[in-house]
Amino acid sequence: MKSVKAAWDKAPFDPKKDSALKHYQAAKKANTARNEEDTNKELDAATHGLA
């Protein structure tokens, strides 16, 4: 999660960054609920959105 957050922090502001933030927030929520599968899915989506 830390690496995705760091990548998000470094990314320029654009619609992709907004989308990645939504996935990151969903990953945090899934992580809090201890749902590893959804956490990984959302982190992958966030990473892909920043690429």
Secondary structure, DSSP 4 states (H G I P E B T S, - for coil): -HHHHHHHHHSPSSHHHHHHHHHHHHHHHHHHTT-HHHHHHHHHHHHHHH-
